[in-house]
Amino acid sequence: MNHTGRPRQSRPSGHPDKGGAKGQGPKGRKKGLASGPLGNPLTWVLPFVLLAVLAWSLLSAMSGYRSVDTSDGLDILKNSASTVKSVTVIDGTQRVELDLTEPYTLKAKKEGQADQEIGTKVQFVYTSAQAKQVDELVQAANPSGGYNSVVPTSSWWGSTLQLLLPMVLFLGLMWWLLGRMQGGAGGALGFGRSKAKVGEKEMPDVTFADVAGEDEAVEELQEIREFLSEPEKFQAVGAKIPKGVLLYGPPGTGKTLLARAVAGEASVPFFSMSGSEFVEMFVGVGASRVRDLFEQAKENAPAIIFVDEIDAVGRHRGSGMGGGHDEREQTLNQLLVEMDGFDATTNVILIAATNRPDVLDQALLRPGRFDRQISVEAPDMAGRAAILRVHAKGKPMTRDVDLDLVAKRTPGFTGADLANVLNEAALLTARSNAQLIDNRALDEAIDRVIAGPQKRTRVMNEHEKAVTAYHEAGHALCAAAGAYSDPVTKVTILPRGKALGYTMVMPSDDKYSTTRNELLDQLVYAMGGRAAEEIVFRDPTTGASNDIEKATATARKMVTDYGMSASVGAVRLGTTEPDNPYGLGSGGRDYSEAVAGRVDAEVRALLDAAHREAWEILTRNRAVLEELASQLLAKETLLEKDLEAIFTPVVRQPPRPLWSADEELVAGEELTGSFTAARQADAASPRRPAGSGLGYAVPAAGSLAGEADSPRNVAAAPEQA
């Protein structure tokens, strides 16, 4: 079983500053202007202007004339002329302003409205056709303060302000929006600047003490730290500092954590940037950001540049839509040039991380650019135990919790999986209002990480429950009777995730290769569920679809990849998916129809043989099958101790005869006798470590061939069609 994940990236919270950390010297990072609300004038000029405009408008409205209808204004001039103190007629806006000696009361015009007193300053508007009438009424009123006619003229300052203020506001808004879209300190014109996040010397950072389970990778990176902190030691013997370090491995194995640990140990600036951040909407932005990033690093040398997911810009050239002229390839070309530009005295190291080293351009991988290529794989049992202890800090646990046992029960888990297990256990403990994490919470957390949360609301009828019980019992019994399979550690018929139940077959220790007999046993117990349904009910269900899928994939891998078929031979059929001009996998085969027919026949023969062997095991141990199914129906979950008692009377399969791809190549007994005798003696023992699968679902080929394509292989139960 292979699991993919990443250790939780914890960062120390209180490291004291190292001696001399405040003064970085001439080669230290230059202090820029303090960023804050006054750093950009637009952040305080624009609000000030807007507030001034709003205040002016409010004051103008409070101190001005109140508007009334034209009929009310004409009524004042006609019927209340004695109250009119002065009149001002404004020609440009067709407006009449009346200054009254006493407040004017506006009469209500609709039912339900009240009279409103509007003060002594009243204005109304008129049309050109009403100009003669207004003039006659004004003259007839003969106000005590006289009347005046005004033709308004705007000043040059007011006209200029009225014209420029909207334009200034619009340009300021566009400037701010462009700066926000492009990011960085360069404002609207700084989209070519690097977006790298920089960690200063004074900032606490991750160290190698925070890394566990990757001892080999840490050992390789220790030398990088020494290169940065003590370059004279290596220059004295003529050694050159490595220009680049490539960290590759499955997702979540701690590549980013290792890079940060190097920067923390060396106490140097750490420029972090994702590969996808180089390329955006403008042509040439990626190359410009690469140049700016390396210039910043050289100015702050010694320094580390970390590019995460470098495959975003480092894929094979010529595979894009632009035929070699797309933006991504230009960015890659600039990256190659910058890495060649390092001289022997430039203490700048490029650390890159990727999950797909197979798609990177060969020019990027050659020595002189990436001198070190470090594999970061899933940890072994000791590494898993160390990772668990790191993530267990701050989590209260009961005294009977054994993290070494948890590490043994989680083969193939990476740091992120283990961190998730402990976090799920803590969440379950808090959910139950407990104070300490116990083994029950850890067991449930492991199941949740592997197969998902339990479906407590899924209620099966008695027939489906019985089918599930016999299905899982068939898996477990076939695994227990196999001569080369691993021990069965847990069987349950409680629904979890997409499965109605599952069987766990755990290896005794870490495995890095798998024999042909172990693969055949995996095929057998994968078909055990279907065989049990056929024997007991004579009416199989759709629940074996996942088993058949995994078994077919493993059998096909045995024929096409592993050379474990006498008919086809030790030939690799099919190639890795190359990049086509559209950047997609071609997926075509490179062998003839006749060979394809032989492959299909061999796969069918392997699956038929596995089905027959599973049928024989279940028929021979029918009493154990019935007992196991009844116990599952009664208890729903059986653990390893319960299973050992049930499997005591199981009749195990005899060792398979020696296999050879060619009968003419069988070695003599004088060459193979000693090893064969030892192997047969081991086969007769109660159990031997084998396999790397978890659950009766056959492990994907990646876990057997060293590839990183298969995550978790979870035993699935009868699934709903």
Buried (B, 14 or more C-beta within 10 A) or exposed (E): BBBBBBBBBBBEEEBEEEEEBEEBEEEBBEEEEEEEEEEBEEEEEBEEBEEEEEEEEEEEEEEEBBEBEBEBBBBBBEEBBEBBBBBBBBEEEBBBBBBBBEEBEBEEEEEEEEEEEBEBBBBBBBEEEBEEEBEEBBEEBEBEEEBEEEEEEEEEEEEEEEEEEEEBBEEBEEBBEBBEEBEBEBBBEBBBBBBBEBBBBEBBBBBBEBBBBBBEBBEBBBBBBBBBBEBEEBBEEEEBBBBBBBBBBBBBBBBBBBBBBBBBBBBBBBBBBBBBBBBBEEEEBBBBBBBBBBEBBBBBBBBBBBBBBBBBBBBBBEBBEEEEEBBBBBBBBBBBEBBEEBEEEBBBBBBBBBBBBEBBBEBBBEEEBBBBBBBBBBBBBBBBBBBBEBBBEEBEBBEEBEBEEBBBBBBBBBBBBBBBBBBBBBBBBEEEEBEEBBBBBBBBBBBBBBBBEBBEEEEBEEEBBBBBBBBBBBBBBBBBBBBBBBBBBBBBBBBBBBBBBBBBBBBBEBBEEBBBBBBBBBBBBBBBBBBBBBBBBEEBBEBBBBBBBBBBBBBBBBBBBBBBBEEBEEEEBBEEEEBEEEBEEEEEBEBEEEBEEBBEBBBEBBBEBBBEBBBBBBEBBEEBBEBBBBBBBEEBBBBBEBBEEBBEEBEBBEBBEEEEEEEEEEEEEEEEEEEBEEBEEBBEEEBBBBBBBBBBBBBBBBBBBEBBEBBBBBBBBBBEE
